[in-house]
Amino acid sequence: MAFVILVLVIGAIVNIWFWFNNSLVKRQVAYNETRVTAGTGKDSYTEMVGWGYTPEALTENKVIVK
Amino acid sequence: MKAGRPNRGQTLLELAIFGSLILVVFGTLLSYLNRANDQQYVQMKAFRQALQIANYGGISENTDGGGSVQLTMMENRRVADTGAYFKKGAAQATSASANILWSVPSVGTSGKSMTYYKINDNYSPNLRDILATDQTVDHVLTSHNTEFKESSRKLEDTGGITNIRSSKLKDTITSTLVDEDDNAIWTVTQGAYKDSQGQIRYSDSTDAVGKDVERSRTWYTPGY
């Protein structure tokens, strides 16, 4: 039983680690995709400064190994 | 100890030791990942913001656009304080800078040279206009003043128990740009506030400085 709990906790920690890494990568992709438009000059920079990326929420389903 | 006989004491001891180690590793990992996440965001934001300023020729758009800008961004982000109260948290500073040359000014004008510091929500004035010839920004001094109050209430009735936990945070950060001789160049006092997305940010507006950020959580346990 203790071994099972230990595996679940370590699995949850690793899932959180992977979620952070994926967030970094997805933000970089969104940033790269808007790079040319940002350097072209626009009347309004609002969406370019934000580069249109919203981070995914870290939900229970993503963390707990089932 | 007979072979095959379960030893609960040993199991509990191992769990206690390894459990503590795992929590320490987890806390360290979380802290590192949070830092990496914030650093990437601020670096990207600084570059895009500098592009905007260079294109506009200033913080707001104007007809004499184009020029060179050196922008340094500093953001204070609150993270959970694993050593003390989780809800109180602590403000950690992350900074990044960007240099942009947008070499298409209006015809007949020369590009403007600009140096800005953006600390949380507030821009400094163009430092090229206020610094003396040999004067540069050497470092940034910051001071924090944090007040945190936490309360919990329990309401019982025949249907069940309602628990309400609430906290009030008042955090004021004063940042000063200082030159090599420790002379103050620019000072801004900012208070914590909650933005439209629920994130805690800092601003020098009257709605933020000296005001409490309130958070509460309510949960209900039905009776049997």
Chai-1 contact restraints between the chains, C-beta under 6 A:
chainA,res_idxA,chainB,res_idxB,connection_type,confidence,min_distance_angstrom,max_distance_angstrom,comment,restraint_id
A,A2,B,T11,contact,1.0,0.0,6.0,A-B,restraint_1
A,A2,B,L15,contact,1.0,0.0,6.0,A-B,restraint_2
A,I13,B,F26,contact,1.0,0.0,6.0,A-B,restraint_3
A,F20,B,L33,contact,1.0,0.0,6.0,A-B,restraint_4
A,L24,B,Q40,contact,1.0,0.0,6.0,A-B,restraint_5
A,Y31,B,M44,contact,1.0,0.0,6.0,A-B,restraint_6
A,A38,B,R48,contact,1.0,0.0,6.0,A-B,restraint_7
A,A38,B,L51,contact,1.0,0.0,6.0,A-B,restraint_8
A,G41,B,N55,contact,1.0,0.0,6.0,A-B,restraint_9
A,Y45,B,Q52,contact,1.0,0.0,6.0,A-B,restraint_10
A,V49,B,R48,contact,1.0,0.0,6.0,A-B,restraint_11
A,V49,B,Q49,contact,1.0,0.0,6.0,A-B,restraint_12
A,V49,B,Q52,contact,1.0,0.0,6.0,A-B,restraint_13
